[in-house]
């Protein structure tokens, strides 16, 4: 764990420049607005270790998979989120020497991420060899009010210094991905253009033909007086301005750089130049201060519905707000073509593609913090990819409309190149259906069933029906050769979670088919035709539902994670020496696979999803058996354990798991924050508080709360959106207050007692 960042309820603060953690800080200080974003790189030159990254939502490249062999069914490519135009760049020279914090000694360095206002600031003092002192202040934001705009302000103030300052704001499209397999560049030049009022650079992706154009307007003032442009430069894939200033003692130099970024997802390439110049001009008219004000107001509206206030524990408070902030920067719900990559706009690992994390973790967050339309758009995203899911399944030999959603995707095609994941971690298919169930249960909105949801369920149920086979030995339906959520077990038979989820998906599909038949017979006729559904399919599904096999240990009264789990040498993770953790960085894969250690919740993931299927004693036995063997080396793991521990009356474990999930990146628990943040698992922090400590559930159409106050907290409060209402929940020692802020009266259940709002 790294503890170099100050604890503050609204700010992430680095005091003193920590070169050794610079890439970690770059990840943590990432900014975005749902349409584009970038890591917390410096505007000026930096020759030290750095991952310079700028990314656009939905823009990707199908890079070749790197495997030494090829087998039928392998994905043809790995979809990479692309490092794009460097639009923040400003080269700074002091008396002819480039400012470079890897070489230049500075004092009073402070880097601050203001989460309340969505601002990244940085300041430091520099003493040039020629004498005196310069005080630098940087500020930038990606506008949440205008998703195409961003702005930068740089102030350089002389305290006794007198000399020449040169500034060169630029746009640079000559960029590469760190994770490029062969050092390839994924962009081709389109255009560069510059005149007195604007600069622009444009490029197009190879193969996928996404066009991105970046536009810049820059202005330099000294004590309020504008400085003329000394010169301009246009080179292939790069444009820049040059300003030269003779700065006198006591003077302040200010650079404003206004940027407009457009991608062909939203503006046709033929219209980008016209649209970019227009938007750039509009932003110059309103000015930096107004752009900043509108951006801050947009954040205030988000925080009004999404904030969680924790009293008495600043570490816990900072952690939850950091997670909420990064989630909303990554996805705003405005476009059903977009989804939530595990790294968002903060890095290139995992290709920036969509995983099952969205359905299992992010949808509950957006259901609770925003209008239901945002979560619905995430469901629509998967419906739009249903045909691709059917094609993915067909490549593996499945027939008759069976659908297998990809482990990793941007456009619906599978693009994960590890066989034990692509072919075997098929439990992700069930998460697609569970998300629909979760959405309907929470919102009460059944309309999505006939607007695509039921067709997804039918495709998934067909897959499960074909994926199992009947075992004469066990006299049951079994599922062979899978990988469960615990990726430290590959190619196992009868993973309990996968079998249980498969059975439930088929049962839920049958129930919803019957509901639609009865309530919307005309729509059922259409769905039956489009999906080519045959009534005898229900009989096949029911046969498998009735006879599904689940590994069980009679002596412990627990379901086994998979066949043969008890053949392992069972031991607790606490018995591992600290020097051997995390085991995924210290052990061979062979050793991990033979161990009992669990990467993330597996059986317990199912217990969390289907809590009301099991009594409390069953929950407790399984938690006490599996949690001690869990090393939590997946970012998705701690939140599930925090929720279950809360409900089982284990406050210390719940608080431990909450801090781990909420501060995973801030404290760099797994020593991998430098690669980018764990965006999708951040929703688990919110779930830990709302579904864990507050005990929020929906049962039989009623909202339930069963709050507990974690040790060291004086209280906590939050708002939730629920069925077109806004509710406020405040929990203190022994009290839970619930307020209806807007919407129709509502009956809820608090600690098993019905209450009327």
Steps between C-alpha positions, in 0.01 A plus 500: 500500500612853422404776741641813341164669431338719766159409638237761419122467456491661152857518373778260402818685597864418429734730692855482370571337165532123539681395182496136603119502502445733205319244281273416795419870536435525127236228532340647810485851352329390178221718365212424264148599405348180361606577142875540539757509776867481586746401765638759739806573286691826526430763236870577462783267402578215737788264424445271800292185516152581375205344318367779282144414406202673341194293409163532322191297588415236242814555291700179473739300286480122430859406578625153413495251786843375601485124541745239383229272367153530354189292554146521369292746694786724608423872480651662195612813681537678831313832510724776629388835629726737312740755634389806311596862444704671770284810537636630831858557384673830581877517479644757743848651477665719764798692365516244219495193729203262476296453817521128584418393855708185462805725467394838636504543877186664635362569847155517660360253247130426547280297263127500582203321351192695606222244472223736603568731205670265255826696486861385486744758632874508559733763644869533583778756536814511290820696555665558159882525485466864397343584838162567652210261519214388276172366635312266267134407518327259260127431477299291254167324454309288250165674482202313640278775359629466142628147427711622206690766694791533740712787628837570659626801694868547582621784719868593541565776751833672550624547854825686438570324169568691181563319173360327193210253518402308188174305474411256223145362525451217251286211376686179419353190331831318460416262785542129575337252734712364781327163455559480126618149422757604245543872560250579226339837457125465465428842345543639148536870435197682359560874531667787683379856473573829674420867468489799732188376680547125538722194463386147419633153433306200376576128463318178413538156655634221285246223422209645702505847334409709803590864437596725790570871468637725771471880491690753709480869570770652718542842656782643712469807720745682725333709769184504289668603175486249213829374356532455125580164345871492420472217247296197400601154390321236293656157459355157420256415783609798712420871526631756748519869593797680648480789748806686625474718809756718678361459847582769752503486879151481648329422170266208442476313172178305428444251218148387414474198271148409388451165328220335304529125431272333246472135399315352206270319744326837534611726215553378143863547388389730217344738753756489778704803389193719470350375828829522689567860394142595589514346849847639563377847411198469728717397793740785439209743511374376837857469634684273739324619815153427361605162363636414842185622677272292274722196552491537880122544497466176303707322765290647778188350339667159486615519860153604614368158403810282531693617806549286810587694816697316767544666838796427723730317256679711239675198340166334435351829378782574256488144367131493414502842335803409291317193373178686422695778329688263270187304408312811390803625307505173309133446418213749502236280338434729206580245228386135486788424261748555783582291804743503790850369451682366807761776467274771360714789376784423742712240320528241226496171692220256410460686171255740664220263396174394660489212750222344709599750768247742353203271556602369841636819657438818302130467423406501873704819543329685216159370605550657841665827403322613183191474288420141402555587132876490555500142630254406228745624237755253635244221447425629150872485423489123546176464304662682208775236513267197518562394140875518559454285813317242287785509248756461781320189624476360147878521462527263797246257359175613663185507291142620462545854629706417808679818614837529673586853597872575476734523793656811348348716232450843354269418208348169614769271360715297736850645514662334802801291406541270801329166437422427865306826509349517152375140488451423866405807705150473364329604822508851352202392287285473811593851612320637192174345620557582867537868405159496333351336809672754726375791288139380498501417870638841592307721258178304461534575127402183312494672160858400427390136491317561174752756374786253471550347843305178437686434176830525690366254761393250236841511329681450832267219614561319170874523562477351848271226380758394242807557719407235760506125440342210681728292722393139532738466794344787695153459352494879461576778256860617534714778354856411409810709427413841642666780693292665771540853635800365692750517216757320715318181394493424126336219304300355789185292499175609662591840631214553745446866412485434126264203539273691738488807277429286192208329670360829623529662154294222341239516778475880479465488122208255532329722758538815290382328182181403682460854637535657156263244347233593752552875512618585147386224266546715188859581596565136583397410146762738363772379742419138421542569130819705525666249732355196315393365836349152520275405791681167553809696605338563839484127560870461425585783738277363775663161475840656564365723777359198684816294470793743532795371701659700784815382685428468873697408811269330748738525796543879472152563357645723228482506123843437350644755263546219247563127478815404687535820702557301818798322340696821554716580800256729682657792686419860584630795305614657828757222525674621183820698569468865400802453275298260283206733440344581265542144381421597140826697500707259713389145410505299179161445336541127554536551873200733513277252316590219741440714809174552685528875480210688348553813292150638553154405621380191315251296702447816705426696181203269450399533864501878455298493178242257636499589866134418552556145369693404816444540872739689726670186634581391145645843423709493814641151440607589147647837598699345785629225273594699188593851613812393695638340182432808288799723418284776342744552213212594275364849538149350481540294816503720813162667444309171484661391826428840658129464418475143625700578815267791578196278474660226710587734788876507434567876524880481519527283190244718320697816577828336398352397166339841448830682549669257266248554221462876545874570532626226267657750261566787740714274718609272211410179686591270211801697378346563157342847512767632264330301219175690555212502746254217566196691379234231484580364845462852640125448485559237767596774746157655458340157530696433820342804665149495353439128460736404781503744793154640420367153418301620199308229316178474304277212609151435368488846350590678824820688576670358810767662718684325784784739590808439710754764596862397437745536785670840495218668308278754673239469225443497127239629258417477132226551245357231277279513196228239531199458274483865392558623853794656679561372851745617763639251752691601813645242737640587843551295815171321554301711252405487134317799355346474152364804319295517181647795309289465187245268344184324611450360854675171560484210744839362606630251756763606755638231731203277409242769589281659233515878476311749285685788333 
